[in-house]
Amino acid sequence: MQNKYPQKPGIDFILKQAFFYWNKTLVFQLMFSIIYFAIFFTSFFFLDSRFGILEMRYEVAEAFKTGTNEYLEKVAEISSTENYQKFLYGIMGTLIFLYPLNLGFFQIFRKIDLKEKIVLGDLFAGYNGFNFFKYIGYYIFWFFTYLMVTQTIILPIIWVFVTLFVAPLMFFTNKRIFEAISINFKVLKMYFIEIAVCVMVAFFFKYIGFALFLIGGLFTFPFWNAMIYSLYTTIFTEKN
């Protein structure tokens, strides 16, 4: 599989393509969000009751009423407890498990390009066979690297940009993680403005549904995947 970079794509074309893929798959966008949040909140409330997080939150709220110093001390105290650490690990594990659900959209969007019939099972393409462990392994690497750089402002943003095309490169061309990151970095230098504008649009549109319409967020939340696919198919040309 070879990757060739065509002439610089127009931002308007990439945005139109992203909204086209998103609009064509609204039912699947809704199904994605329902499945994603159902699993996430089921896990959250189970872990919350299992490790007594509700009681911890009450203690923090009471400390906040007392004063800032007491609040900070209580937060530090609770954050160091074994139960709170187990709760965080459980939430991290849930997020990691849910990541491959995003990759199903790449198969759905590709089927749209090929004019093939889309089925609900396509949404779970990231969970098929050994590839599930490959994508999980990548997201564990991505997630913990992201956590390590979150203390800074700029490094998390850089990390998102440097790994933007890793998932589709792994999904469509079977690239390894570091090979995909290398390709991503080269493309980023060539198309930085186009990528930056599209990423900002995707970020705001992803959450605007929750901010303005609440329930509308179930449709806009997965929009990020449509933008990545639009950027990927515009910048990369795959040939056997």
N, C-alpha and C positions, 0 to 999 in steps of 0.2 A: 504494500500500500504506500503510495507516494503522496506527499502533501505539497501542493503548489499554491502560491499566493498570487491572486489575480490583481488587477488594478484596484486602487483604493476604493472601497465600497462607499456609497453615499449613506449618511446617517438616516436620512428620511426613508430610504429603501429598507434598511435593517429594522427600523421601528415599525414600518408598515408590515413587514414580514412577521415580526414578533406578535403584533396584535392580530394578524391574520390567523396564525397558529393557535393563539389563545382563544379567539372568537370561535374557531371551528371545533374547539374541544371543551366548551363550557361545562358540559355534563361531566366530563372526566376531571375538570378542574374542581368541580363541586365534590365529586366522589373522593378525589385525593384529599381535600381538606377535611371531609367528614371522617375518613379513615384515619388520617394523621392525628387530628385532634382527639378523636375517640380513644385511640391507643395511648396518646400522650397523657390525657387527663385521667384515664383509668389508672395508668401507672402512677401518676402524680398523687392521686388521692389514696391509692393503696399504700404507697411509700409514706405518705403523710401520716396515715393512721398507724402504720407499722412502727414508725420510729418516733412518734410523738411530736411531730413538727408543729402541729396546731398549738400545743401547749407552749412550745418554744416561742412561737410568734406572739402569744399572749404575754409572755414574760418580757419580750422585747418592747411591746407596746406599752407595758406598765413602766418599764425603765425609761422610755422616751418621755413619758409624762413627768418623770422626776427631774430629768435634766440631760443635757447633751453628753456629759462625761459618763454618766451612768448608762446611757443608751449605748455608747461606743464600747464600754466595758462589757455589757451584757452580750452585744453582738460578737465580740471577740471570744467571750467565754463559750457561747453556744456554737460558734463556728469550729471550735476545737474539739467538740464532743464527738464521740465515736458514732452515735446515732445520726448526727447531722452529716458526718462524712459519708456514712452508708447511704443516706438519702440522696446526697449529691451524686454518688457513684451510680445509684439506681436511675436518676434522671439522665445522666450522661449515657448510660447503657441504652436507655429508651431512645434517645436522640440518634445514637449510632445505629440502632436497629432500624429506625425509620428512614435513614438516609437513602437506601436503594429505591425507595418508593419514588423519589424524584427521577430516577433514570428511566422509569417506565415511559415518561413523556417523550424521551428521545426516540423510543421505538414508535410511539404513537405519531409523532411529527414526521418521522421517516415514512411511515405508512401513508400519511396524507400526501407526501411528495410522490410516492409510488402509486397513488390512487388505489391502495389496497384497503380491505375492510378492517375497521378497528373494532376490537372486542375488549371487554373489561379486563380480561387476563393480561392484555398488553401493559396495563398499569403496573403489573407486578414483575415485569421483565428483569428488573434488577435483582430479583430473588431467585432466579433460575440457576440451578446447578452450582458449580464451583465458583462462578462469577460473583455470587453473593458474597463469598468470603474475600474475594479480591476487592470488591467495592467497600466492604466493611473495613478491611485492612487499610485502604486508602483514607477512608473518612476518620478512622482512629488517628492516623498520622496527621491528617489535616486539622482535626479538632484539637488535639493536644498541642500542636504547634501554635494554633490560634490562641489557645488559652495562655501559652507561655509569653506571647507578645501583647496581650491585652492591656498590660500596664502602661503601654505607650499609646499614643494617639494615631500615629501614622503607620506603624508596622502592621497592625491588623488589616488596614486598607490595602497596603502593598501585598500582603499575603493573599487576600481575596483576588486581586488582579493577577498575580503571578500564577495562580492555580485555576483561573477561570475556565480554561478549556481542558483541564486534565480529565474530568469525568467523561465528556464526549469523546475525547481521544482514546481513552481506555475502552469505552463502550463500542465505538465504531471501528477503531483501528487496532485494538488490542495492545496499545502502547503500555509500557511499564511506567510506574509513577514518575521516576526522575527523568526518564526520556520525555514524557509528556510535559513535565514542568519546563524542561529545556526548550521544547518547541513553543510552549506558551510564552516564555520570556522573549523569544525572538519575534513572535507575532506581536506581542505587546509593544515592543519598540517601534514596529512598523505602523501599527494602527492605534496608537495610544489615545488620540483624540476621539476617534470613533467609539472605541471600547469604553472610554471614560464617560462619555455622554450617555451611551446606552445603559451602562451600569447604574448611573444616577437615576435615569428614567425608570428602570426596572425596580430599583430599591424603593422609590417613592410610590410607584403604582402598586407594588406588592402589599404595602400596608395602608394605602389610602382608603381601601374598602372598609377596613376596620374603623378608621378615624371618622369617615363621613357617613357610612351606611351600616356599620357593624356587621350585619349578616352578609353584606357585600364582600367582606374580607374573605369569605369562603371561596369566592370566585377569583379574587385578585392575588391571594396568598401564593399560589403556585406559578404566578406569571414569570417569575425569575427564570424558570426552565425554558419558557418560550423565547425569552431574550437571548439566553445562552445558545440555544439551538439556531436562532436566526443569525447571530454573530458567527457561529461555527460554520454553518453552511455557506455563508457569504464570503468568509475569509478563506476557508479551506476548500480545495477541490480534491476529491478522493478518486483515484483511478487504480484499478488492479494492475 
